Amino acid sequence: MSATVTATAAAKKVFSDRINRIEVSATMAITAEALRLKAQGVDLADFGAGEPHFATPQHIKQAAIEAIEKNFTRYTAVAGIPEVRKAIVDRHAADFGSDYTPEECVFTTGGKLALFNAIQVLVDHGDEVILPVPYWVSFKDIIQYAGGTPVFVEAKESEGFRITAAMIEGAITPKTKAIILNTPSNPSGAVVSPADLEAIVRLAHAKQIYLLLDECYVYLNFTGASVSGGSFTDCKEHLIVLGSLSKTYAMTGWRAGYALGPKSIISAMSKLQSQSTSNTASMVQRASIAALTGSQECVAEMRADYLRLRDRVLDGFKNIPGLTCTVPQGAFYVYPNVSSFFGKGGVTSAADLAAKLLSEAHVVVVPGEAFGTTDHIRLSYAVSQDTIDKGVQRIREYLATLK
Ligand SMILES: Cc1ncc(COP(=O)(O)O)c(C=O)c1O
């Protein structure tokens, strides 16, 4: 009897199909090795993490401290208190001319959850989701977790990795349910031109396809022409804007993000959230109000600093023969092409080069394979100038040894 029970139990599968459809982040191995080396006291030049090196501005921290001291520490409405939703839609309207109401906004535990929930409520098995390549790591897995099929659109490096409306249109089929667009882009720093952005918003609306517009880096745009899809208010019905306070206000650890979209979709996302995380931490909501309604000077200051750091890295790269790099127009990443080193010094791929840069030059970079391309590595330049100078020199010296 007990032998039968054991046999039956052994035959039962442990994991759901949906968890088997996704992979752990491709950056995990590098991160684990970097942590091991750091723990041994190795001095790393770390360009791995995609997060600001700045501290969260003081007035934002103060708002959270006050919230705690005033015992603003209980559950709130799942989608966020009315004040935070109003602060989000007012900020967006002031900066981009959008016209969302607080009911068309849900506050989420980070921008990643806004994306995750939006995909879960929209995408079913068999649905196609158009995804430009290179893509931010999580997009592909989140689509697959929902049962959707990513349809890749390859950005051209020769065009600065810029995505155009024509490229998106060419990938539309009767099965297309959604398009994910991230501009400025992680990892390439490419910015969709204002004309193409408008054309993509209008195309999605005309074809009744949902455009999930990831505006995580919308305030880190160096072109001087910062536009949001939300500006095209007559196309709201098929647009979901995904926002985050993480990079704009140096708040990655606070987990503060949001979605703006049609009321019915925002309600469905809130319903899902009500059965998972519930509200984002109450004091984070208060801190976010301070971020969104306070002076925006800190945002401009950080942006100016990122631009300076970008130019510092690109200047350093000019002295590395064999390495080429498009000029990023936003975010805080560079995405150089390293394929001329393949086959030299035993280097077989970008992933292999990233592993060797870590073990032999003590430089942390993320291989392009994580973002869907094979010839590149990603460096985050949200680091100190000293780290840039030290790291770029180490890369130059290491690459010079490859024959
Ligand atoms: C393109 C993009 N979207 C969304 C996110 C999510 O940011 P968060 O969940 O910290 O708000 C990130 C973070 O790296 C990102 O790079």
The ligand as an ORCA input file, in Angstrom:
! r2SCAN-3c Opt
* xyz 0 1
  C      13.284     48.953    -19.196
  C      12.917     48.761    -17.772
  N      11.631     48.694    -17.441
  C      11.237     48.515    -16.171
  C      12.169     48.385    -15.162
  C      11.632     48.154    -13.789
  O      12.033     49.048    -12.867
  P      11.407     49.011    -11.395
  O      10.706     47.715    -11.209
  O      12.584     49.175    -10.488
  O      10.458     50.165    -11.321
  C      13.532     48.423    -15.462
  C      14.550     48.230    -14.419
  O      15.702     47.992    -14.668
  C      13.919     48.640    -16.800
  O      15.201     48.715    -17.153
*
